[in-house]
Amino acid sequence: MKQINPRTSKGPDDWFTGDVHPTIVLAGEEPSRVRMGSVHFAPGARTAWHSHAVGQYLHLVEGIAVVQERGGDVVTLRPGETIYTAPGIEHWHGASPDSFMVHLAIWEAPGDGSAETTWGEHVTDDEYRRAADARTGA
């Protein structure tokens, strides 16, 4: 048995816009490659465009989330809802403009040692505003 003591830190400016605090809850011991983070977003905070080598699940714990795949529709998540993004698909996610948000991010490390996440450019304020205005189910 191994006790895990996660630590929360401010998210890197290269990966996030706004006030974001990720906590890596677990990074699986071999042979497991599962990863899970609890990520806290202030209103309007969001990730940069990024993709995951083996895909990603987001499970919303609190608040309202805005999620978008590049070129795709904007999806609104509410507490208890989960969304999956397939491997290699660029996407971003963040809090709505008027709500704090907490989600669990669950993904796997690739088995070949390559990068788990590939980070791209920031979601611009204009892109974010358009997405926030176009939320489905809002």
N, CA, C and O atoms as a DFTB+ gen file, in Angstrom:
552 C
 N C O
     1  1       0.849      -1.167       0.000
     2  2       0.000       0.000       0.000
     3  2       0.896       1.231       0.000
     4  3       1.963       1.248       0.613
     5  1       0.434       2.259      -0.703
     6  2       1.202       3.499      -0.770
     7  2       0.244       4.675      -0.645
     8  3      -0.683       4.809      -1.445
     9  1       0.458       5.520       0.343
    10  2      -0.358       6.718       0.497
    11  2       0.175       7.806      -0.421
    12  3       1.385       7.995      -0.543
    13  1      -0.738       8.517      -1.061
    14  2      -0.373       9.589      -1.983
    15  2      -0.805      10.906      -1.364
    16  3      -1.944      11.041      -0.918
    17  1       0.088      11.868      -1.334
    18  2      -0.200      13.185      -0.770
    19  2      -0.100      14.242      -1.865
    20  3       0.951      14.858      -2.043
    21  1      -1.206      14.455      -2.605
    22  2      -1.178      15.409      -3.718
    23  2      -0.923      16.838      -3.253
    24  3      -1.258      17.218      -2.132
    25  1      -0.326      17.608      -4.137
    26  2      -0.080      19.024      -3.874
    27  2      -0.703      19.852      -4.988
    28  3      -0.664      19.482      -6.162
    29  1      -1.273      20.974      -4.594
    30  2      -1.884      21.899      -5.543
    31  2      -0.915      23.036      -5.813
    32  3      -0.236      23.516      -4.905
    33  1      -0.856      23.462      -7.065
    34  2       0.010      24.587      -7.424
    35  2      -0.691      25.429      -8.483
    36  3      -1.668      24.990      -9.089
    37  1      -0.193      26.626      -8.698
    38  2      -0.715      27.488      -9.767
    39  2      -0.329      26.867     -11.103
    40  3       0.815      26.459     -11.300
    41  1      -1.283      26.802     -12.008
    42  2      -1.014      26.238     -13.324
    43  2      -0.067      27.107     -14.127
    44  3      -0.121      28.333     -14.024
    45  1       0.806      26.496     -14.932
    46  2       1.776      27.258     -15.727
    47  2       1.097      28.200     -16.723
    48  3       0.108      27.834     -17.358
    49  1       1.630      29.397     -16.853
    50  2       1.074      30.392     -17.780
    51  2       1.113      29.920     -19.234
    52  3       0.305      30.371     -20.046
    53  1       2.031      29.026     -19.573
    54  2       2.093      28.499     -20.935
    55  2       0.898      27.601     -21.250
    56  3       0.545      27.424     -22.415
    57  1       0.277      27.038     -20.218
    58  2      -0.814      26.081     -20.407
    59  2      -2.186      26.663     -20.123
    60  3      -3.190      26.136     -20.601
    61  1      -2.246      27.750     -19.345
    62  2      -3.531      28.266     -18.872
    63  2      -3.619      29.780     -19.015
    64  3      -2.609      30.483     -18.979
    65  1      -4.852      30.270     -19.180
    66  2      -5.175      31.691     -19.099
    67  2      -6.048      31.865     -17.864
    68  3      -7.034      31.148     -17.693
    69  1      -5.693      32.806     -17.011
    70  2      -6.479      33.041     -15.804
    71  2      -5.965      32.235     -14.624
    72  3      -4.868      31.676     -14.659
    73  1      -6.773      32.188     -13.589
    74  2      -6.394      31.573     -12.320
    75  2      -6.815      30.104     -12.306
    76  3      -7.992      29.787     -12.133
    77  1      -5.833      29.207     -12.490
    78  2      -6.091      27.769     -12.563
    79  2      -5.129      27.068     -11.612
    80  3      -3.932      27.351     -11.599
    81  1      -5.673      26.147     -10.817
    82  2      -4.869      25.432      -9.822
    83  2      -5.076      23.927      -9.957
    84  3      -6.060      23.393      -9.445
    85  1      -4.153      23.230     -10.645
    86  2      -4.262      21.781     -10.766
    87  2      -3.631      21.055      -9.580
    88  3      -2.651      21.511      -8.989
    89  1      -4.223      19.922      -9.261
    90  2      -3.680      18.997      -8.272
    91  2      -3.583      17.643      -8.955
    92  3      -4.603      17.080      -9.354
    93  1      -2.379      17.111      -9.097
    94  2      -2.242      15.766      -9.653
    95  2      -2.591      14.790      -8.532
    96  3      -1.821      14.599      -7.591
    97  1      -3.758      14.183      -8.653
    98  2      -4.266      13.292      -7.619
    99  2      -3.550      11.952      -7.679
   100  3      -3.258      11.349      -6.647
   101  1      -3.267      11.487      -8.901
   102  2      -2.510      10.244      -9.012
   103  2      -1.811      10.150     -10.348
   104  3      -2.294      10.650     -11.365
   105  1      -0.674       9.504     -10.323
   106  2       0.073       9.109     -11.512
   107  2       0.404       7.642     -11.293
   108  3       1.297       7.303     -10.516
   109  1      -0.326       6.776     -11.985
   110  2      -0.282       5.341     -11.728
   111  2       1.108       4.742     -11.677
   112  3       2.014       5.140     -12.410
   113  1       1.243       3.782     -10.796
   114  2       2.474       2.994     -10.684
   115  2       2.452       1.925     -11.774
   116  3       1.400       1.342     -12.036
   117  1       3.576       1.658     -12.407
   118  2       3.647       0.613     -13.434
   119  2       3.073      -0.684     -12.873
   120  3       3.356      -1.020     -11.723
   121  1       2.285      -1.417     -13.637
   122  2       2.060      -1.242     -15.069
   123  2       0.952      -0.244     -15.408
   124  3       0.696       0.005     -16.586
   125  1       0.298       0.324     -14.414
   126  2      -0.753       1.306     -14.673
   127  2      -0.152       2.568     -15.281
   128  3       0.944       2.991     -14.914
   129  1      -0.884       3.154     -16.211
   130  2      -0.469       4.426     -16.808
   131  2      -1.518       5.502     -16.593
   132  3      -1.460       6.565     -17.213
   133  1      -2.486       5.227     -15.709
   134  2      -3.576       6.174     -15.482
   135  2      -3.069       7.417     -14.759
   136  3      -2.181       7.345     -13.909
   137  1      -3.652       8.554     -15.116
   138  2      -3.353       9.837     -14.489
   139  2      -4.688      10.488     -14.134
   140  3      -5.680      10.315     -14.842
   141  1      -4.705      11.240     -13.028
   142  2      -5.912      11.978     -12.683
   143  2      -5.528      13.262     -11.980
   144  3      -4.692      13.273     -11.077
   145  1      -6.157      14.344     -12.414
   146  2      -5.947      15.634     -11.778
   147  2      -7.278      16.264     -11.415
   148  3      -8.263      16.129     -12.141
   149  1      -7.295      16.948     -10.293
   150  2      -8.423      17.786      -9.901
   151  2      -7.992      19.212     -10.208
   152  3      -6.982      19.686      -9.687
   153  1      -8.756      19.897     -11.052
   154  2      -8.319      21.203     -11.531
   155  2      -9.388      22.250     -11.203
   156  3     -10.556      22.096     -11.558
   157  1      -8.964      23.316     -10.520
   158  2      -9.846      24.405     -10.100
   159  2      -9.623      25.606     -11.016
   160  3      -8.491      26.058     -11.192
   161  1     -10.707      26.121     -11.597
   162  2     -10.666      27.256     -12.519
   163  2     -11.487      28.408     -11.948
   164  3     -12.611      28.195     -11.493
   165  1     -10.946      29.616     -11.965
   166  2     -11.713      30.821     -11.637
   167  2     -12.605      31.158     -12.835
   168  3     -12.354      30.671     -13.937
   169  1     -13.642      31.981     -12.644
   170  2     -14.480      32.368     -13.776
   171  2     -13.637      32.917     -14.936
   172  3     -12.761      33.760     -14.742
   173  1     -13.923      32.417     -16.145
   174  2     -13.215      32.866     -17.337
   175  2     -11.864      32.213     -17.566
   176  3     -11.272      32.401     -18.629
   177  1     -11.358      31.456     -16.610
   178  2     -10.056      30.790     -16.773
   179  2     -10.221      29.577     -17.688
   180  3     -11.290      28.971     -17.751
   181  1      -9.137      29.235     -18.397
   182  2      -9.224      28.158     -19.371
   183  2      -7.848      27.611     -19.715
   184  3      -6.822      28.222     -19.415
   185  1      -7.851      26.441     -20.353
   186  2      -6.613      25.854     -20.845
   187  2      -6.253      26.498     -22.178
   188  3      -7.067      27.190     -22.790
   189  1      -5.032      26.260     -22.612
   190  2      -4.646      26.529     -23.999
   191  2      -5.169      25.362     -24.846
   192  3      -5.611      24.347     -24.308
   193  1      -5.117      25.513     -26.154
   194  2      -5.414      24.387     -27.034
   195  2      -4.417      23.279     -26.720
   196  3      -3.233      23.554     -26.523
   197  1      -4.871      22.053     -26.670
   198  2      -3.974      20.934     -26.388
   199  2      -4.613      19.625     -26.836
   200  3      -5.806      19.573     -27.133
   201  1      -3.810      18.577     -26.879
   202  2      -4.314      17.239     -27.191
   203  2      -3.607      16.236     -26.294
   204  3      -2.550      16.513     -25.728
   205  1      -4.218      15.068     -26.181
   206  2      -3.670      14.001     -25.337
   207  2      -3.386      12.782     -26.204
   208  3      -4.209      12.406     -27.038
   209  1      -2.242      12.174     -26.012
   210  2      -1.816      11.045     -26.835
   211  2      -2.776       9.864     -26.745
   212  3      -2.961       9.141     -27.724
   213  1      -3.391       9.661     -25.574
   214  2      -4.261       8.501     -25.372
   215  2      -5.692       8.941     -25.022
   216  3      -6.472       8.137     -24.512
   217  1      -6.043      10.200     -25.288
   218  2      -7.380      10.700     -24.999
   219  2      -7.512      11.205     -23.572
   220  3      -6.582      11.098     -22.773
   221  1      -8.687      11.761     -23.261
   222  2      -8.922      12.327     -21.928
   223  2     -10.413      12.320     -21.605
   224  3     -11.255      12.576     -22.465
   225  1     -10.715      12.022     -20.344
   226  2     -12.059      12.181     -19.795
   227  2     -12.046      13.382     -18.866
   228  3     -11.097      13.571     -18.105
   229  1     -13.093      14.194     -18.924
   230  2     -13.309      15.267     -17.959
   231  2     -14.622      14.982     -17.250
   232  3     -15.649      14.763     -17.892
   233  1     -14.583      14.985     -15.932
   234  2     -15.786      14.796     -15.118
   235  2     -15.984      16.060     -14.300
   236  3     -15.128      16.426     -13.495
   237  1     -17.119      16.731     -14.508
   238  2     -17.351      17.997     -13.823
   239  2     -17.839      17.757     -12.399
   240  3     -18.802      17.028     -12.164
   241  1     -17.147      18.391     -11.458
   242  2     -17.460      18.259     -10.038
   243  2     -18.296      19.439      -9.559
   244  3     -19.245      19.264      -8.795
   245  1     -17.943      20.636     -10.008
   246  2     -18.561      21.857      -9.478
   247  2     -18.536      22.948     -10.539
   248  3     -17.581      23.037     -11.310
   249  1     -19.572      23.777     -10.586
   250  2     -19.607      24.916     -11.492
   251  2     -20.106      24.553     -12.874
   252  3     -20.810      23.559     -13.055
   253  1     -19.736      25.368     -13.849
   254  2     -20.118      25.182     -15.250
   255  2     -18.842      25.207     -16.083
   256  3     -18.025      26.119     -15.958
   257  1     -18.677      24.187     -16.940
   258  2     -17.496      24.101     -17.802
   259  2     -17.885      24.357     -19.247
   260  3     -18.993      24.039     -19.679
   261  1     -16.951      24.938     -19.982
   262  2     -17.070      25.150     -21.419
   263  2     -15.968      24.308     -22.059
   264  3     -14.801      24.421     -21.684
   265  1     -16.339      23.457     -23.029
   266  2     -15.389      22.555     -23.680
   267  2     -15.585      22.671     -25.188
   268  3     -16.714      22.748     -25.672
   269  1     -14.468      22.682     -25.930
   270  2     -14.583      22.762     -27.383
   271  2     -13.423      22.041     -28.045
   272  3     -12.263      22.239     -27.682
   273  1     -13.753      21.192     -29.032
   274  2     -12.738      20.634     -29.913
   275  2     -12.512      21.634     -31.038
   276  3     -13.432      22.355     -31.424
   277  1     -11.290      21.680     -31.567
   278  2     -10.992      22.637     -32.637
   279  2     -11.942      22.400     -33.812
   280  3     -12.042      21.293     -34.342
   281  1     -12.638      23.476     -34.202
   282  2     -13.585      23.393     -35.304
   283  2     -14.929      22.789     -34.929
   284  3     -15.810      22.667     -35.780
   285  1     -15.096      22.411     -33.670
   286  2     -16.325      21.744     -33.250
   287  2     -17.257      22.642     -32.467
   288  3     -16.957      23.804     -32.196
   289  1     -18.394      22.074     -32.112
   290  2     -19.374      22.790     -31.307
   291  2     -18.861      22.983     -29.890
   292  3     -18.013      22.231     -29.410
   293  1     -19.386      23.996     -29.235
   294  2     -19.086      24.257     -27.828
   295  2     -20.044      23.415     -26.994
   296  3     -21.241      23.366     -27.273
   297  1     -19.513      22.753     -25.971
   298  2     -20.321      21.922     -25.082
   299  2     -20.256      22.506     -23.682
   300  3     -19.192      22.916     -23.217
   301  1     -21.399      22.540     -23.016
   302  2     -21.477      22.981     -21.628
   303  2     -21.615      21.753     -20.746
   304  3     -22.475      20.905     -20.984
   305  1     -20.772      21.655     -19.730
   306  2     -20.867      20.561     -18.757
   307  2     -21.358      21.101     -17.430
   308  3     -21.001      22.202     -17.010
   309  1     -22.190      20.292     -16.778
   310  2     -22.684      20.614     -15.441
   311  2     -22.230      19.527     -14.473
   312  3     -21.830      18.446     -14.905
   313  1     -22.285      19.796     -13.179
   314  2     -21.823      18.808     -12.200
   315  2     -22.434      17.422     -12.444
   316  3     -23.633      17.276     -12.679
   317  1     -21.559      16.416     -12.379
   318  2     -21.964      15.032     -12.589
   319  2     -21.838      14.560     -14.018
   320  3     -21.963      13.363     -14.276
   321  1     -21.594      15.469     -14.968
   322  2     -21.471      15.088     -16.372
   323  2     -20.008      14.828     -16.733
   324  3     -19.090      15.410     -16.155
   325  1     -19.822      13.935     -17.709
   326  2     -18.488      13.540     -18.158
   327  2     -18.432      13.656     -19.673
   328  3     -19.413      13.377     -20.362
   329  1     -17.274      14.072     -20.190
   330  2     -17.068      14.165     -21.636
   331  2     -15.732      13.510     -21.971
   332  3     -14.795      13.550     -21.173
   333  1     -15.650      12.905     -23.160
   334  2     -14.429      12.242     -23.612
   335  2     -13.916      12.943     -24.856
   336  3     -14.690      13.266     -25.758
   337  1     -12.611      13.179     -24.906
   338  2     -11.937      13.696     -26.094
   339  2     -10.972      12.617     -26.572
   340  3     -10.135      12.142     -25.804
   341  1     -11.088      12.235     -27.830
   342  2     -10.298      11.145     -28.398
   343  2      -8.816      11.515     -28.518
   344  3      -8.466      12.695     -28.495
   345  1      -7.950      10.507     -28.646
   346  2      -6.516      10.755     -28.782
   347  2      -6.197      11.696     -29.945
   348  3      -6.758      11.578     -31.034
   349  1      -5.283      12.633     -29.683
   350  2      -4.780      13.521     -30.722
   351  2      -5.700      14.653     -31.135
   352  3      -5.329      15.447     -32.000
   353  1      -6.889      14.758     -30.550
   354  2      -7.841      15.806     -30.931
   355  2      -7.563      17.069     -30.122
   356  3      -7.590      17.047     -28.891
   357  1      -7.295      18.173     -30.828
   358  2      -7.057      19.445     -30.135
   359  2      -8.358      19.958     -29.527
   360  3      -9.416      19.912     -30.154
   361  1      -8.259      20.439     -28.308
   362  2      -9.423      20.948     -27.598
   363  2      -8.968      21.893     -26.497
   364  3      -7.774      22.022     -26.225
   365  1      -9.933      22.550     -25.870
   366  2      -9.662      23.359     -24.681
   367  2     -10.871      23.225     -23.764
   368  3     -11.951      22.819     -24.193
   369  1     -10.674      23.571     -22.503
   370  2     -11.781      23.567     -21.548
   371  2     -11.506      24.606     -20.486
   372  3     -10.357      24.917     -20.174
   373  1     -12.591      25.138     -19.933
   374  2     -12.439      26.160     -18.911
   375  2     -13.749      26.437     -18.210
   376  3     -14.769      25.799     -18.473
   377  1     -13.699      27.407     -17.309
   378  2     -14.883      27.820     -16.558
   379  2     -15.719      28.773     -17.399
   380  3     -15.202      29.460     -18.280
   381  1     -17.003      28.805     -17.120
   382  2     -17.860      29.801     -17.758
   383  2     -17.456      31.183     -17.240
   384  3     -16.746      31.281     -16.239
   385  1     -17.896      32.239     -17.903
   386  2     -17.478      33.584     -17.488
   387  2     -17.935      33.979     -16.089
   388  3     -17.339      34.857     -15.466
   389  1     -18.989      33.337     -15.594
   390  2     -19.577      33.765     -14.325
   391  2     -19.606      32.674     -13.257
   392  3     -20.391      32.754     -12.312
   393  1     -18.750      31.649     -13.401
   394  2     -18.789      30.535     -12.452
   395  2     -17.399      29.948     -12.239
   396  3     -16.651      29.729     -13.192
   397  1     -17.065      29.699     -10.984
   398  2     -15.892      28.879     -10.708
   399  2     -16.194      27.474     -11.212
   400  3     -17.361      27.117     -11.379
   401  1     -15.159      26.670     -11.455
   402  2     -15.370      25.329     -11.977
   403  2     -14.274      24.407     -11.464
   404  3     -13.111      24.800     -11.370
   405  1     -14.655      23.182     -11.134
   406  2     -13.704      22.137     -10.748
   407  2     -14.026      20.900     -11.579
   408  3     -15.174      20.458     -11.627
   409  1     -13.008      20.346     -12.232
   410  2     -13.212      19.073     -12.923
   411  2     -12.114      18.093     -12.562
   412  3     -11.016      18.474     -12.157
   413  1     -12.443      16.818     -12.721
   414  2     -11.441      15.764     -12.666
   415  2     -11.037      15.477     -14.099
   416  3     -11.895      15.246     -14.952
   417  1      -9.746      15.488     -14.373
   418  2      -9.212      15.126     -15.680
   419  2      -8.570      13.754     -15.528
   420  3      -7.726      13.549     -14.656
   421  1      -8.973      12.812     -16.384
   422  2      -8.464      11.448     -16.306
   423  2      -7.907      11.087     -17.676
   424  3      -8.599      11.211     -18.686
   425  1      -6.657      10.639     -17.706
   426  2      -6.008      10.278     -18.958
   427  2      -4.964       9.209     -18.674
   428  3      -4.709       8.860     -17.522
   429  1      -4.365       8.697     -19.742
   430  2      -3.298       7.712     -19.610
   431  2      -2.027       8.235     -20.258
   432  3      -2.066       9.010     -21.214
   433  1      -0.911       7.797     -19.718
   434  2       0.367       8.054     -20.373
   435  2       0.513       7.041     -21.507
   436  3       0.102       5.891     -21.355
   437  1       1.086       7.444     -22.634
   438  2       1.333       6.466     -23.691
   439  2       2.386       5.456     -23.234
   440  3       3.253       5.781     -22.423
   441  1       2.308       4.258     -23.744
   442  2       3.232       3.211     -23.326
   443  2       4.628       3.337     -23.893
   444  3       5.532       2.616     -23.471
   445  1       4.824       4.250     -24.855
   446  2       6.130       4.361     -25.510
   447  2       6.998       5.481     -24.953
   448  3       8.066       5.764     -25.495
   449  1       6.547       6.126     -23.869
   450  2       7.341       7.193     -23.257
   451  2       7.190       8.554     -23.915
   452  3       7.828       9.515     -23.486
   453  1       6.356       8.660     -24.953
   454  2       6.163       9.962     -25.598
   455  2       5.297      10.865     -24.722
   456  3       4.773      10.431     -23.696
   457  1       5.154      12.112     -25.131
   458  2       4.435      13.112     -24.336
   459  2       2.981      12.704     -24.113
   460  3       2.312      12.223     -25.028
   461  1       2.505      12.901     -22.891
   462  2       1.106      12.628     -22.553
   463  2       0.202      13.692     -23.153
   464  3      -0.878      13.386     -23.660
   465  1       0.652      14.954     -23.093
   466  2      -0.129      16.102     -23.552
   467  2       0.749      16.968     -24.441
   468  3       1.909      17.225     -24.120
   469  1       0.194      17.415     -25.555
   470  2       0.879      18.349     -26.443
   471  2       0.143      19.678     -26.351
   472  3      -1.039      19.768     -26.680
   473  1       0.854      20.709     -25.900
   474  2       0.251      22.025     -25.681
   475  2       0.448      22.910     -26.893
   476  3       1.516      22.914     -27.507
   477  1      -0.601      23.669     -27.239
   478  2      -0.569      24.600     -28.356
   479  2      -0.744      26.028     -27.881
   480  3      -0.403      26.376     -26.750
   481  1      -1.286      26.850     -28.775
   482  2      -1.441      28.271     -28.477
   483  2      -2.606      28.501     -27.519
   484  3      -3.474      27.647     -27.339
   485  1      -2.591      29.681     -26.915
   486  2      -3.671      30.055     -26.002
   487  2      -4.966      30.297     -26.769
   488  3      -4.951      30.746     -27.915
   489  1      -6.077      29.994     -26.123
   490  2      -7.393      30.375     -26.622
   491  2      -7.484      31.887     -26.424
   492  3      -7.326      32.382     -25.308
   493  1      -7.735      32.610     -27.498
   494  2      -7.779      34.072     -27.390
   495  2      -9.032      34.512     -26.632
   496  3      -9.985      33.747     -26.482
   497  1      -9.012      35.749     -26.162
   498  2     -10.196      36.289     -25.487
   499  2     -11.400      36.275     -26.423
   500  3     -12.519      35.997     -25.992
   501  1     -11.174      36.574     -27.703
   502  2     -12.266      36.572     -28.674
   503  2     -12.815      35.157     -28.879
   504  3     -14.031      34.965     -28.894
   505  1     -11.932      34.167     -29.037
   506  2     -12.382      32.774     -29.163
   507  2     -13.192      32.357     -27.935
   508  3     -14.233      31.712     -28.054
   509  1     -12.698      32.736     -26.758
   510  2     -13.384      32.372     -25.519
   511  2     -14.769      33.020     -25.457
   512  3     -15.749      32.351     -25.128
   513  1     -14.859      34.310     -25.768
   514  2     -16.156      35.008     -25.723
   515  2     -17.158      34.374     -26.690
   516  3     -18.321      34.167     -26.344
   517  1     -16.694      34.069     -27.907
   518  2     -17.588      33.424     -28.883
   519  2     -18.067      32.070     -28.362
   520  3     -19.241      31.727     -28.497
   521  1     -17.152      31.305     -27.766
   522  2     -17.524      29.991     -27.227
   523  2     -18.493      30.131     -26.061
   524  3     -19.481      29.401     -25.979
   525  1     -18.212      31.060     -25.167
   526  2     -19.085      31.256     -24.003
   527  2     -20.483      31.681     -24.445
   528  3     -21.476      31.293     -23.829
   529  1     -20.563      32.477     -25.510
   530  2     -21.861      32.924     -26.022
   531  2     -22.610      31.807     -26.750
   532  3     -23.837      31.841     -26.847
   533  1     -21.870      30.813     -27.263
   534  2     -22.471      29.754     -28.075
   535  2     -22.683      28.454     -27.310
   536  3     -22.997      27.429     -27.917
   537  1     -22.520      28.475     -26.004
   538  2     -22.621      27.237     -25.221
   539  2     -23.918      26.492     -25.511
   540  3     -25.001      27.078     -25.526
   541  1     -23.785      25.177     -25.741
   542  2     -24.975      24.343     -25.901
   543  2     -25.504      23.991     -24.525
   544  3     -24.734      23.723     -23.603
   545  1     -26.777      23.993     -24.394
   546  2     -27.389      23.628     -23.125
   547  2     -27.236      24.679     -22.055
   548  3     -27.518      24.408     -20.888
   549  1     -26.790      25.891     -22.421
   550  2     -26.572      26.942     -21.412
   551  2     -27.883      27.506     -20.915
   552  3     -27.890      28.397     -20.067
